[in-house]
Amino acid sequence: MGQMPSRYGGDEQEKFHQLLSQHDFNELKLIYKYFKNDLIYIVVSTTEIKQLLDFMASRNILNKEILLDRNGHPLTSELKEMQEHHKQHLLEKAMSRTLDSAGQNKDFDVSDRYMDLITSQILPFHKPSDHRLIETATKHKDYLLTAAGSVSPDRLFRWCRRLKCAPHAVMVTGVPGIGKTTLLKKLVCDWANRKFYQRFSFIFFLRFRDLNKLEKISLESMILQEYPYLENHLGNILQNPERLLLIFDGLDESVHEIDFRFSQLPHDIKQVKNVGAVVVGLAKQFLLKGCSLLMTSQPDRLAGKDISIFKRVLEVIGFLPKESRLYIERFFMNKEISEKVLGFLRENGVLYTFCYNPSYCWIICTVLSKFFKGQPNNDGQLMPSLPKTLTQLFTGFIVDVLAKHSLDKIKARSLLTSIGWMAEHGVMNHVTKFGKQTLSQFNVDMASKLLPEFMKEYTHFPEASFSFLHPISQEFLAAMVHYIDYSPEKLYSSLKRAKSFKDNYSELFLSFLCGLSDISTRTTLEPYLGDLSSDAAQDVLTWLQQEVTELQTLKKRRLLSICFKFFELQNKEFFLECLGSLRHFNIGLNNLTPLDCSVVSFMLQSYEEIEELCLGGCNLQREDVERFAPALHNIQSLGYNINMSFYVFRTHK
C-alpha cells in the first residue's frame, strides 16, 4: 500500500502518506486485509485519488469497522451468557445431513464442507427468465471471463462504494440448489464461532416456510416462536437494533403477500399485523430502526417487484472451478478417484457445465461414484456405462434411488407414474409447487418411502405443499412418464405445447424425451420399472425428424437447440439421416457455454466433412476450443476472424 500509481499528483500522494502514517505497520496490515477488495477496486478503476482518501479518512476504520467485527459490543454478563447459549443453538440448527461413503446418514458442520460461491451484484429484475438454470450457466462463464463484482459472504454488509455507507438490507438470489441457504448457514456458523460479524450481538434466522403457518403476528412473537428461550431477555436484546441481524430465508416459498411498497406497517414490536407487513416493516425500518436485514429468494419471485429498499442485491452464480474441484475431492475422499472423476468431467462439457451448481454437482458425484468406486447397486448390478448426457446422468440417479429402496417393479412403476404425470402437469403449466390436493388428484402415495427421494414437503398455512428436490428432476420425470405410461394423444399434446413455449422454457423436457428414446438408456431403467414404451420412442424420433425438415430455419441458437436434442439421443446415424445434407453451420455471435461446445463437437464429429463453420464472436476460451479438437479435421473453412482465440484452430489444423 506504500507506492502510489504515477498518475496521482504530488499533493495527493503526500496526503495519502500522511494518512497512512497515522497507523503502525500491524494496523495497516489489518486495514489492508479487511478492505483489500475495496482498495484494489478504487486504485484500479479511478484516476482520482480523492475517492481513496475519502474512503480511508471519512471513518475511524479501526474502531468502527475492523475491531467491532472482531470483538463485538460489550454486553452484560447476563446477556453474554444468553448470547453464548443462542450461538450454540444456532450451530446445532446449522448442522446438515448427508450420506457418507458407506451410504449411511451422517451429520456435519456446514463450515467443514462449505465451498466459496460466486456472488455477484446485479441490477433489479424486470421479468422472469423461463430457464434460469441454463441462463445461470452462461452468467457463470461470463463471470469467470470478467471476474467482476464478486462479493464474499463476510462482505455482505461492508461499506458500499456506490452508497458510501454500509447497506442495512441485502437481498441474495439465485436458482434452486445454487447454495443460497448454505451461504446463510455458513454466515451464521462463522458468527457463532466468532470468525466475523461480531458487530451483531444477536442473529435471528427465520424461514418463510415456517412463517407460512401463521396469519397475523407481532415481531416479538415471531422471534420467540423460533427462539422461546429468549423470552426473559428479548426486551433488552431489542433495545439496540443496530446490533441485530435478522435473516429471512426463502421468500419464494412464502404464501403471504410481501409487497415492499406496503404503507400500513407496524411501528411497535408488540403490534400484531400480517406476516408480510411485519417483514416489510423491518425492511423499511419502521420496526427496529437501525437493524440489518438479509433475505433470500429465487429470481422469479422478485421479477417485477420493487425491491429498491435493498441497497445491495446479489445473485449466487455457483462454484468457482477450483471450488468445484475441492467439492469433488471432499466428496470422494480419495485423491486417485477424484482425479479420475475430474478428468472425466473435463472431457464432458455437458456434465461439467452443471458442476457450477452445488446441488447438481452432488448428483453428478453420486452417480459417478458407482463407476469410479466400482460400487454395485443394492441389487448387485453395476451401472452399464459412464453417463455422457444429462439423460444418462438422471437415468443413473433414478436407478440409484430405486435400487436403494429395493421396491418391486409394480410399486416403483405405480409411484413414478403418478409423480411423473404430476411433474408433467407442472412443466406444462409452469407449476413447481403442489398442494396435497394436487398429489391426491394424481394418486401420489404420500406415505411412500420413495417420495422424499424426489419431493420435499413444506409445512405451509393452511396446508402443506410439495416441490421437487431438483428442478431438472421434475423435467426428467415429466419426460420419463411418457415411456412408463404411454399415450400417443398425451405425448402429441405435450410436444405441441412444449414447442410453443418461448425462451427455452421446455428445452430440457424436450431433450429428455429425445434422450430416453435411446434403447440403451431405457434398458438401464427396465430392471427396476419393467418395459418402457418403444412406441413413445418412435413418436419422439418422428417428431424430431419433422423439426429439422426446414433446414434454412436452423440458424444459430435454434440450431444449437436442435443439436442438443440429438446429443442427448447419442445416435449419429439418425443425426446424419436428419441433418446429413447440412454442410454450412453458422452459430457465430452466441456466447457458447461448455455444454454448447460439447454439443457442437458431437455434431461435427458425426460428419465426414463440413464445408464451413462460423464461430466468430462466440467468446470461446482455450478449454472451449479444445472440445472442438477431435472434429477439426472434418472442417474445410472456419470463420474465426472476430475472436483471436480461434488461432488455436489454425494450430490444430
Secondary structure as the mmCIF struct_conf table of DSSP 4:
data_model
#
loop_
_struct_conf.conf_type_id
_struct_conf.id
_struct_conf.beg_label_comp_id
_struct_conf.beg_label_asym_id
_struct_conf.beg_label_seq_id
_struct_conf.end_label_comp_id
_struct_conf.end_label_asym_id
_struct_conf.end_label_seq_id
HELX_LH_PP_P HELX_LH_PP_P1 GLN A 3 PRO A 5
TURN_TY1_P TURN_TY1_P1 SER A 6 ARG A 7
BEND BEND1 TYR A 8 TYR A 8
HELX_RH_AL_P HELX_RH_AL_P1 GLY A 10 SER A 21
TURN_TY1_P TURN_TY1_P2 GLN A 22 GLN A 22
BEND BEND2 HIS A 23 HIS A 23
HELX_RH_AL_P HELX_RH_AL_P2 PHE A 25 SER A 45
BEND BEND3 THR A 47 THR A 47
HELX_RH_AL_P HELX_RH_AL_P3 ILE A 49 ALA A 57
BEND BEND4 SER A 58 ARG A 59
HELX_RH_AL_P HELX_RH_AL_P4 ILE A 61 ILE A 61
HELX_RH_PI_P HELX_RH_PI_P1 LEU A 62 ILE A 66
HELX_RH_AL_P HELX_RH_AL_P5 LEU A 67 ASN A 71
HELX_RH_AL_P HELX_RH_AL_P6 SER A 77 LYS A 93
TURN_TY1_P TURN_TY1_P3 ALA A 94 ALA A 94
STRN STRN1 SER A 96 LEU A 99
TURN_TY1_P TURN_TY1_P4 SER A 101 ALA A 102
BEND BEND5 GLY A 103 GLY A 103
STRN STRN2 ASN A 105 PHE A 108
HELX_RH_AL_P HELX_RH_AL_P7 VAL A 110 ARG A 113
STRN STRN3 LEU A 117 GLN A 121
HELX_LH_PP_P HELX_LH_PP_P2 LEU A 123 PHE A 125
BEND BEND6 LYS A 127 LYS A 127
BEND BEND7 ASP A 130 ASP A 130
HELX_RH_AL_P HELX_RH_AL_P8 ARG A 132 THR A 146
BEND BEND8 GLY A 149 GLY A 149
STRN STRN4 SER A 150 SER A 150
HELX_RH_3T_P HELX_RH_3T_P1 PRO A 153 ARG A 155
TURN_TY1_P TURN_TY1_P5 LEU A 156 PHE A 157
BEND BEND9 ARG A 158 ARG A 158
HELX_LH_PP_P HELX_LH_PP_P3 TRP A 159 TRP A 159
STRN STRN5 CYS A 160 CYS A 160
TURN_TY1_P TURN_TY1_P6 ARG A 161 LYS A 164
STRN STRN6 CYS A 165 CYS A 165
BEND BEND10 HIS A 168 HIS A 168
STRN STRN7 ALA A 169 THR A 173
TURN_TY1_P TURN_TY1_P7 PRO A 176 GLY A 177
BEND BEND11 ILE A 178 GLY A 179
HELX_RH_AL_P HELX_RH_AL_P9 LYS A 180 ALA A 192
TURN_TY1_P TURN_TY1_P8 ASN A 193 ARG A 194
BEND BEND12 LYS A 195 PHE A 196
TURN_TY1_P TURN_TY1_P9 GLN A 198 ARG A 199
BEND BEND13 SER A 201 SER A 201
STRN STRN8 PHE A 202 ARG A 207
HELX_RH_AL_P HELX_RH_AL_P10 PHE A 208 LEU A 211
TURN_TY1_P TURN_TY1_P10 ASN A 212 LYS A 213
BEND BEND14 GLU A 215 GLU A 215
STRN STRN9 LYS A 216 ILE A 217
HELX_RH_AL_P HELX_RH_AL_P11 LEU A 219 GLU A 226
HELX_RH_3T_P HELX_RH_3T_P2 PRO A 228 LEU A 230
TURN_TY1_P TURN_TY1_P11 GLU A 231 HIS A 233
HELX_RH_AL_P HELX_RH_AL_P12 LEU A 234 ILE A 237
TURN_TY1_P TURN_TY1_P12 LEU A 238 GLN A 239
HELX_RH_3T_P HELX_RH_3T_P3 PRO A 241 ARG A 243
STRN STRN10 LEU A 244 ASP A 249
HELX_RH_3T_P HELX_RH_3T_P4 LEU A 251 GLU A 253
BEND BEND15 HIS A 256 HIS A 256
TURN_TY1_P TURN_TY1_P13 PHE A 260 ARG A 261
BEND BEND16 GLN A 264 GLN A 264
BEND BEND17 ASP A 268 ASP A 268
TURN_TY1_P TURN_TY1_P14 ILE A 269 LYS A 270
STRN STRN11 LYS A 273 ASN A 274
HELX_RH_AL_P HELX_RH_AL_P13 VAL A 275 ALA A 283
TURN_TY1_P TURN_TY1_P15 LYS A 284 GLN A 285
BEND BEND18 PHE A 286 LEU A 288
TURN_TY1_P TURN_TY1_P16 LYS A 289 GLY A 290
STRN STRN12 SER A 292 SER A 297
HELX_RH_AL_P HELX_RH_AL_P14 PRO A 299 LEU A 302
TURN_TY1_P TURN_TY1_P17 ALA A 303 GLY A 304
TURN_TY1_P TURN_TY1_P18 SER A 308 ILE A 309
BEND BEND19 LYS A 311 LYS A 311
STRN STRN13 ARG A 312 PHE A 319
HELX_RH_AL_P HELX_RH_AL_P15 PRO A 321 PHE A 332
HELX_RH_AL_P HELX_RH_AL_P16 LYS A 335 GLU A 347
HELX_RH_AL_P HELX_RH_AL_P17 GLY A 349 THR A 353
HELX_RH_3T_P HELX_RH_3T_P5 PHE A 354 TYR A 356
BEND BEND20 ASN A 357 ASN A 357
HELX_RH_AL_P HELX_RH_AL_P18 PRO A 358 PHE A 372
BEND BEND21 LYS A 373 LYS A 373
HELX_LH_PP_P HELX_LH_PP_P4 GLN A 375 ASN A 377
TURN_TY1_P TURN_TY1_P19 ASN A 378 ASP A 379
BEND BEND22 GLY A 380 GLY A 380
HELX_LH_PP_P HELX_LH_PP_P5 GLN A 381 MET A 383
BEND BEND23 PRO A 384 SER A 385
BEND BEND24 THR A 389 THR A 389
HELX_RH_AL_P HELX_RH_AL_P19 LEU A 390 HIS A 405
TURN_TY1_P TURN_TY1_P20 SER A 406 SER A 406
HELX_RH_AL_P HELX_RH_AL_P20 LYS A 409 MET A 428
TURN_TY1_P TURN_TY1_P21 ASN A 429 HIS A 430
STRN STRN14 LYS A 433 GLY A 435
HELX_RH_AL_P HELX_RH_AL_P21 LYS A 436 GLN A 441
TURN_TY1_P TURN_TY1_P22 PHE A 442 ASN A 443
TURN_TY1_P TURN_TY1_P23 MET A 446 ALA A 447
TURN_TY1_P TURN_TY1_P24 LYS A 449 LEU A 450
HELX_RH_3T_P HELX_RH_3T_P6 LEU A 451 GLU A 453
TURN_TY1_P TURN_TY1_P25 PHE A 454 PHE A 454
STRN STRN15 MET A 455 TYR A 458
BEND BEND25 PHE A 461 GLU A 463
STRN STRN16 SER A 465 PHE A 468
BEND BEND26 LEU A 469 HIS A 470
HELX_RH_AL_P HELX_RH_AL_P22 PRO A 471 ILE A 484
BEND BEND27 ASP A 485 ASP A 485
HELX_RH_AL_P HELX_RH_AL_P23 PRO A 488 SER A 500
BEND BEND28 LYS A 502 LYS A 502
TURN_TY1_P TURN_TY1_P26 ASP A 503 SER A 506
HELX_RH_AL_P HELX_RH_AL_P24 GLU A 507 GLY A 515
TURN_TY1_P TURN_TY1_P27 LEU A 516 SER A 517
BEND BEND29 ASP A 518 ASP A 518
HELX_RH_AL_P HELX_RH_AL_P25 ILE A 519 LEU A 529
HELX_RH_AL_P HELX_RH_AL_P26 SER A 534 GLU A 547
TURN_TY1_P TURN_TY1_P28 VAL A 548 VAL A 548
BEND BEND30 THR A 549 THR A 549
HELX_RH_3T_P HELX_RH_3T_P7 LEU A 551 THR A 553
HELX_RH_AL_P HELX_RH_AL_P27 LYS A 556 LEU A 569
TURN_TY1_P TURN_TY1_P29 GLN A 570 GLN A 570
HELX_RH_AL_P HELX_RH_AL_P28 LYS A 572 LEU A 579
TURN_TY1_P TURN_TY1_P30 GLY A 580 SER A 581
STRN STRN17 HIS A 584 ASN A 586
TURN_TY1_P TURN_TY1_P31 GLY A 588 LEU A 589
HELX_RH_AL_P HELX_RH_AL_P29 PRO A 594 GLN A 605
TURN_TY1_P TURN_TY1_P32 SER A 606 SER A 606
BEND BEND31 GLU A 608 GLU A 608
STRN STRN18 ILE A 610 CYS A 614
TURN_TY1_P TURN_TY1_P33 GLY A 616 GLY A 617
HELX_RH_AL_P HELX_RH_AL_P30 ARG A 622 GLU A 626
TURN_TY1_P TURN_TY1_P34 ARG A 627 PHE A 628
HELX_RH_3T_P HELX_RH_3T_P8 ALA A 629 ASN A 634
STRN STRN19 ILE A 635 GLY A 639
BEND BEND32 ASN A 641 ILE A 642
HELX_RH_3T_P HELX_RH_3T_P9 MET A 644 PHE A 646
HELX_RH_AL_P HELX_RH_AL_P31 TYR A 647 HIS A 652
#
